[in-house]
């Protein structure tokens, strides 16, 4: 079986006469894996409703998990942080979550889990929406803002406020989930909300508008989603995890190459209108396996530095977090 290997840190270069795997070779490796039989015990994967997980939705609907020889049980959660405790308790194998959520726990206690894959970076799909009377971030001073305290949404709010030289003390915070924040804004209960898709699109339809988003230069690569795997699962279910990543990656490829063909599936899974799917996808940069070879080494460490700075400044953690959260070696495809 052909294996592609990537690691955080230094790697031994291949021999000069060794050619890198071609797309055809990688495809052949994936097809060979499809011949393997599932282990018999479903790989449990936790997730919340999010456009960045489009690859998983397509893999599930198109039978790609079965194609790659892995039985997967998808376990829904209301938010990205909710799946971390059961991940660490061994109740689930893989969590699709934010790097922020894993870092938050790791900064408080020893954490037996690692990041193996960068799924996506928010590029507008997370945003601060406000009523039309609030024209800029500066106009939020003295206003009531719905936000999920301690999580990635609050980090986005902090970055937005800093861009206009404001602090959190300059606004009134209402602590709630991103979904509840979007609903509260649409119900007129708050002046602004830090939320995500599909609520951003819904808020705009309700005469709201975006005053700051993850597309801003100051928020670049700050809000990312990752695959977090428990150390136990990484040791005992390596083959199934590899196959899950391969199926997920094929799902992402379909999203990128045939967006029209998968639009109905994504609209159903995101509970959105088909005509809104393209806009939602434009707000997240979906990453492939090949890109991850570089991302885990050159991008993720810097993002973890930003996250640590946020967690430390808000006194949410007691110890620093960093590249130690990245799996030292991952073999997949």
C-alpha positions in Angstrom: 0.0 0.0 0.0 1.4 3.4 -1.0 1.6 5.7 2.0 2.2 9.5 2.1 3.8 10.7 5.3 3.8 14.2 6.8 5.1 15.4 10.1 5.3 18.4 12.3 9.0 19.2 12.5 12.0 18.1 10.5 11.7 15.3 8.0 14.3 13.3 6.2 14.2 14.2 2.5 13.5 11.4 0.1 16.3 9.9 -2.0 17.2 12.0 -5.0 16.1 9.2 -7.4 12.7 8.8 -5.6 9.8 10.5 -7.3 7.0 12.0 -5.2 3.6 10.2 -5.4 1.6 11.3 -8.4 -2.1 12.0 -8.2 -2.6 8.6 -10.0 -0.5 6.8 -7.4 -2.4 8.4 -4.6 -5.7 7.5 -6.2 -4.5 3.9 -6.6 -3.6 3.8 -2.9 -7.1 5.0 -2.0 -8.7 2.5 -4.3 -6.6 -0.3 -2.7 -7.7 0.9 0.8 -11.3 0.6 -0.4 -10.8 -3.2 -0.6 -10.0 -3.4 3.1 -12.9 -4.5 5.2 -14.2 -2.3 8.0 -12.9 -3.1 11.5 -16.4 -4.0 12.7 -16.6 -1.2 15.3 -17.8 2.1 13.9 -15.4 5.0 14.1 -17.3 7.6 16.1 -16.9 11.1 14.7 -18.3 14.2 16.5 -19.3 17.3 14.7 -21.5 20.3 14.8 -23.4 21.9 11.9 -20.8 23.9 9.9 -20.2 24.6 6.3 -16.5 23.8 6.7 -17.4 20.2 7.2 -18.8 19.9 3.7 -16.4 17.2 2.8 -17.8 14.9 5.6 -21.4 15.6 4.6 -20.6 14.6 1.0 -18.6 11.5 2.1 -21.5 10.4 4.2 -24.2 11.0 1.5 -22.2 9.6 -1.4 -21.1 6.4 0.4 -17.4 7.3 0.4 -16.8 5.9 3.9 -17.9 2.5 2.7 -15.9 2.9 -0.5 -12.7 3.5 1.6 -13.5 0.6 3.9 -14.4 2.3 7.1 -17.7 2.2 9.1 -18.3 5.7 10.5 -20.9 6.8 13.2 -21.5 10.5 13.0 -22.4 12.0 16.4 -23.9 15.5 16.3 -23.2 18.2 18.9 -24.6 21.7 19.2 -21.2 23.4 19.3 -17.5 22.6 18.6 -16.5 22.6 22.2 -19.1 20.1 23.4 -17.3 17.2 21.9 -14.0 17.7 23.6 -14.9 16.1 27.0 -16.3 12.9 25.5 -13.2 12.8 23.2 -10.9 12.9 26.1 -13.1 10.4 28.0 -12.7 7.9 25.2 -16.4 8.0 24.3 -15.7 9.2 20.7 -12.7 8.7 18.5 -12.5 11.9 16.4 -13.8 15.4 17.0 -14.3 17.9 14.3 -13.7 21.0 16.3 -11.9 24.3 16.5 -8.2 24.6 17.4 -9.3 27.0 20.0 -11.5 24.5 21.8 -8.8 21.9 22.1 -6.3 24.6 23.2 -8.7 25.8 25.9 -8.8 22.4 27.5 -5.1 21.7 27.0 -4.3 25.0 28.7 -6.0 23.8 31.9 -5.0 20.2 32.1 -2.9 17.5 30.5 -4.7 16.6 27.3 -4.4 13.2 25.6 -5.5 14.4 22.2 -3.8 15.7 19.1 -4.6 17.6 15.9 -4.1 15.5 12.8 -5.7 17.6 10.1 -6.6 21.2 9.3 -10.1 21.0 7.9 -10.8 24.7 7.0 -10.1 28.3 7.8 -13.0 30.6 8.2 -12.9 33.3 5.6 -16.1 35.2 6.2 -18.3 32.4 7.4 -17.9 33.6 11.0 -19.0 37.2 11.5 -20.4 39.9 13.7 -23.8 40.9 12.4 -25.5 44.0 13.5 -28.6 46.1 12.8 -28.3 48.7 10.0 -28.2 51.5 12.6 -24.8 50.2 13.7 -22.7 51.0 10.7 -19.2 50.0 12.0 -17.5 48.2 14.8 -16.9 51.5 16.6 -20.7 51.9 16.8 -21.0 48.8 19.0 -19.8 50.9 22.0 -22.4 50.6 24.7 -24.4 48.0 22.7 -25.5 44.5 23.7 -23.6 41.8 21.8 -24.4 38.1 21.9 -21.3 35.9 21.9 -20.0 32.5 23.1 -17.6 33.5 25.9 -14.4 31.6 26.0 -14.7 30.2 22.5 -13.6 31.2 19.1 -16.5 33.5 18.6 -15.3 35.7 21.5 -11.8 35.7 19.9 -13.3 37.1 16.7 -15.1 39.8 18.8 -11.9 40.7 20.5 -10.1 41.0 17.2 -12.9 43.2 15.8 -13.0 45.5 18.9 -9.2 45.8 18.8 -9.4 47.0 15.2 -11.2 50.1 16.4 -9.4 50.4 19.7 -12.2 49.2 21.8 -12.3 46.5 24.5 -14.9 44.0 25.7 -15.7 46.3 28.6 -17.0 48.8 26.1 -19.9 46.5 25.2 -22.4 44.5 27.1 -21.9 40.8 26.5 -24.8 38.2 26.4 -23.2 34.7 26.7 -24.9 32.1 24.4 -24.1 29.6 21.6 -23.4 30.9 18.1 -26.8 29.5 16.9 -28.6 31.1 19.8 -26.8 34.3 19.2 -28.0 34.4 15.6 -31.5 33.6 16.6 -31.4 36.3 19.4 -30.3 38.9 16.9 -33.0 38.0 14.4 -35.6 38.2 17.3 -34.4 41.7 18.2 -33.1 40.7 21.6 -29.5 42.0 21.0 -28.0 44.7 19.0 -25.4 42.5 17.4 -24.3 38.9 17.4 -21.1 36.9 16.8 -22.4 33.9 14.8 -21.6 31.7 11.9 -23.2 30.2 8.8 -26.1 29.6 8.1 -27.1 32.3 10.7 -24.9 35.0 9.0 -26.9 34.6 5.8 -30.2 34.5 7.7 -29.3 37.6 9.6 -28.5 39.5 6.4 -31.9 38.4 5.0 -33.5 39.9 8.1 -32.1 43.4 7.3 -28.9 42.8 9.3 -25.4 43.4 7.9 -21.8 42.4 8.7 -19.6 44.8 10.6 -16.6 42.5 11.0 -15.8 38.9 9.9 -13.1 36.3 9.7 -12.3 37.6 6.2 -10.7 40.7 7.7 -6.8 40.8 7.5 -6.6 40.8 11.3 -8.5 37.6 11.6 -6.7 35.7 8.8 -6.0 32.0 9.8 -7.2 32.8 13.4 -10.4 30.7 13.2 -9.7 27.2 12.0 -11.4 23.8 12.3 -9.4 20.7 12.8 -9.6 17.0 13.3 -8.7 16.2 16.9 -8.0 12.5 17.8 -7.5 11.0 21.2 -4.1 9.5 21.7 -5.8 6.2 22.4 -7.7 6.2 19.1 -4.6 7.3 17.2 -2.8 4.3 18.6 -5.5 1.7 18.3 -7.6 2.8 15.3 -4.9 4.3 13.0 -6.1 2.4 9.9 -9.7 3.5 10.3 -8.7 7.1 10.9 -6.6 7.0 7.8 -9.5 5.8 5.8 -11.8 8.4 7.3 -9.4 11.1 6.3 -9.2 9.7 2.7 -13.0 9.6 2.4 -13.3 13.1 3.8 -10.6 14.4 1.4 -12.5 12.9 -1.5 -15.6 14.6 -0.3 -13.8 17.9 -0.3 -12.5 17.2 -3.8 -16.1 16.8 -5.0 -17.1 20.1 -3.3 -14.4 21.9 -5.2 -14.8 20.2 -8.6 -18.5 19.7 -8.7 -20.2 22.4 -6.5 -23.4 22.3 -8.5 -23.7 18.5 -8.1 -23.4 18.6 -4.3 -25.4 21.7 -3.6 -28.6 19.9 -2.7 -26.8 17.7 -0.2 -25.1 20.6 1.5 -28.3 22.6 1.6 -30.0 19.7 3.4 -27.2 19.1 5.9 -26.8 22.8 6.6 -30.6 23.5 6.7 -30.1 26.3 4.2 -31.6 27.3 0.9 -29.7 25.8 -2.2 -29.2 29.3 -3.5 -27.3 30.3 -0.3 -24.9 27.4 -0.4 -22.3 29.0 -2.8 -22.1 32.1 -0.6 -21.7 30.0 2.5 -18.9 27.9 0.9 -17.1 31.1 -0.1 -16.8 31.9 3.6 -14.6 29.0 4.3 -11.3 27.8 2.8 -11.5 24.0 2.6 -8.2 22.2 2.7 -7.1 19.0 1.0 -4.8 16.3 2.3 -1.8 17.5 0.2 -2.2 21.0 1.5 -2.1 19.7 5.1 1.5 18.5 4.6 2.5 22.2 4.6 -0.3 23.6 6.8 0.5 21.5 9.9 4.1 22.7 9.8 3.9 26.3 8.5 0.4 27.7 9.4 -1.0 25.9 12.4 1.8 26.7 14.8 1.3 30.4 14.2 -2.5 30.1 14.7 -1.9 28.3 18.0 0.3 31.3 19.1 -2.7 33.6 18.4 -5.0 31.4 20.2 -2.7 31.1 23.2 -2.5 35.0 23.3 -6.3 35.2 23.4 -6.7 32.5 26.1 -4.0 34.0 28.2 -5.3 37.6 28.0 -8.7 36.4 29.0 -7.3 34.3 31.9 -9.0 31.2 30.5 -5.9 29.0 30.8 -3.2 28.4 33.3 -0.4 27.1 31.0 0.7 27.9 27.5 -0.3 25.9 24.5 1.4 25.5 21.2 2.8 23.0 18.7 2.7 20.1 21.1 -1.0 19.8 20.2 0.0 18.8 16.7 0.4 15.1 16.0 4.1 14.4 15.6 3.6 12.1 12.7 0.5 11.2 10.7 0.5 8.6 8.0 -2.5 8.6 5.7 -3.8 8.1 2.2 
